[in-house]
Amino acid sequence: MLEYGSNMDARHYYHNKLAEARLLQGKTQQEIANAMQVDRQTIYRAEKGEAVSYELLAKLCNHYQIPMTVVVVPSPDLCTAA
């Protein structure tokens, strides 16, 4: 079970949904990073399924205007992302 403030990785969220949402907006990783005031590498890591904070995922979902339920896996055992 994840605790608040824990990092999440590809077992916990559908990272491909983040890239899809960004591309649907026609934005680059750098443009999203600038808008969110984070490093481009942070956006890259999230889109690749590397460990990122729950807070970052929430901010990305808010920025892309998509529900967290689209991105966060209900149970890590259900995710087949590598």
Secondary structure as the mmCIF struct_conf table of DSSP 4:
data_model
#
loop_
_struct_conf.conf_type_id
_struct_conf.id
_struct_conf.beg_label_comp_id
_struct_conf.beg_label_asym_id
_struct_conf.beg_label_seq_id
_struct_conf.end_label_comp_id
_struct_conf.end_label_asym_id
_struct_conf.end_label_seq_id
HELX_LH_PP_P HELX_LH_PP_P1 LEU A 2 GLU A 3
TURN_TY1_P TURN_TY1_P1 TYR A 4 GLY A 5
STRN STRN1 ASN A 7 MET A 8
TURN_TY1_P TURN_TY1_P2 ALA A 10 HIS A 12
STRN STRN2 TYR A 13 TYR A 13
HELX_RH_AL_P HELX_RH_AL_P1 HIS A 15 LEU A 24
TURN_TY1_P TURN_TY1_P3 GLN A 25 GLY A 26
HELX_RH_AL_P HELX_RH_AL_P2 GLN A 29 MET A 36
TURN_TY1_P TURN_TY1_P4 GLN A 37 GLN A 37
BEND BEND1 VAL A 38 VAL A 38
HELX_RH_AL_P HELX_RH_AL_P3 ARG A 40 LYS A 48
TURN_TY1_P TURN_TY1_P5 GLY A 49 GLY A 49
STRN STRN3 VAL A 52 SER A 53
HELX_RH_AL_P HELX_RH_AL_P4 TYR A 54 TYR A 64
TURN_TY1_P TURN_TY1_P6 GLN A 65 GLN A 65
HELX_RH_AL_P HELX_RH_AL_P5 MET A 68 VAL A 71
STRN STRN4 VAL A 72 VAL A 72
BEND BEND2 PRO A 74 SER A 75
HELX_RH_3T_P HELX_RH_3T_P1 PRO A 76 LEU A 78
#
